[in-house]
Amino acid sequence: MQEINIHGVFVPAALVWATVAFALCSLLARVLSRSGFYNFVWHRSLFDVSLFVIMWGTVAAIAYHIAFAER
């Protein structure tokens, strides 16, 4: 399991990537709400959860690629 050292505190990498994904999803949800996109979505909560899972996977994949591309 990967860990990230933040000022001497080891934090699980999955928690860091989930936090980044949550921040991105919050911004994206605000943009989608203001643009009226949610009028076309059947169940907003399910859409938001699926968007979060997709963003979390994307952030984790990018971070994994960056971390191991240097080696």
C-alpha positions as CSV (number, residue, x, y, z in Angstrom):
1,M,0.0,0.0,0.0
2,Q,1.4,3.4,-1.0
3,E,1.7,6.2,1.5
4,I,2.4,9.9,1.1
5,N,4.5,11.8,3.6
6,I,2.9,15.1,4.5
7,H,5.1,17.0,7.0
8,G,6.1,13.8,8.8
9,V,2.6,12.2,8.8
10,F,2.1,9.2,6.5
11,V,-1.3,9.4,4.8
12,P,-2.7,6.6,2.6
13,A,-2.4,7.6,-1.0
14,A,-6.0,6.6,-1.7
15,L,-7.2,9.2,0.8
16,V,-5.2,11.9,-0.8
17,W,-6.5,11.0,-4.3
18,A,-10.0,10.8,-3.0
19,T,-9.7,14.3,-1.5
20,V,-8.4,15.6,-4.8
21,A,-11.2,13.9,-6.7
22,F,-13.8,15.3,-4.3
23,A,-12.5,18.8,-4.9
24,L,-12.6,18.4,-8.7
25,C,-16.1,16.9,-8.5
26,S,-17.3,19.8,-6.4
27,L,-16.1,22.3,-8.9
28,L,-17.5,20.3,-11.8
29,A,-20.9,19.8,-10.1
30,R,-21.1,23.6,-9.6
31,V,-20.4,24.2,-13.3
32,L,-22.9,21.5,-14.4
33,S,-25.5,23.0,-12.1
34,R,-25.1,26.5,-13.4
35,S,-25.1,25.4,-17.0
36,G,-28.4,23.5,-16.5
37,F,-27.0,20.1,-17.3
38,Y,-28.7,18.5,-14.3
39,N,-32.1,19.1,-16.0
40,F,-31.2,16.2,-18.3
41,V,-30.0,13.9,-15.5
42,W,-32.6,11.4,-14.1
43,H,-31.0,11.0,-10.6
44,R,-28.6,13.7,-9.6
45,S,-27.2,11.8,-6.6
46,L,-26.3,8.7,-8.6
47,F,-24.8,10.8,-11.3
48,D,-22.6,12.7,-8.7
49,V,-21.4,9.4,-7.1
50,S,-20.5,7.9,-10.4
51,L,-18.7,11.1,-11.4
52,F,-16.8,11.0,-8.2
53,V,-15.8,7.3,-8.8
54,I,-14.7,8.1,-12.3
55,M,-12.7,11.2,-11.2
56,W,-11.1,9.2,-8.3
57,G,-10.0,6.5,-10.7
58,T,-8.6,9.0,-13.2
59,V,-6.7,11.0,-10.5
60,A,-5.3,7.7,-9.1
61,A,-4.2,6.5,-12.5
62,I,-2.5,9.8,-13.4
63,A,-0.7,9.8,-10.0
64,Y,0.4,6.2,-10.4
65,H,1.6,6.9,-14.0
66,I,3.6,10.0,-12.8
67,A,5.1,8.1,-9.8
68,F,6.3,5.1,-11.8
69,A,7.1,6.8,-15.0
70,E,10.1,8.5,-13.3
71,R,11.6,5.1,-12.3
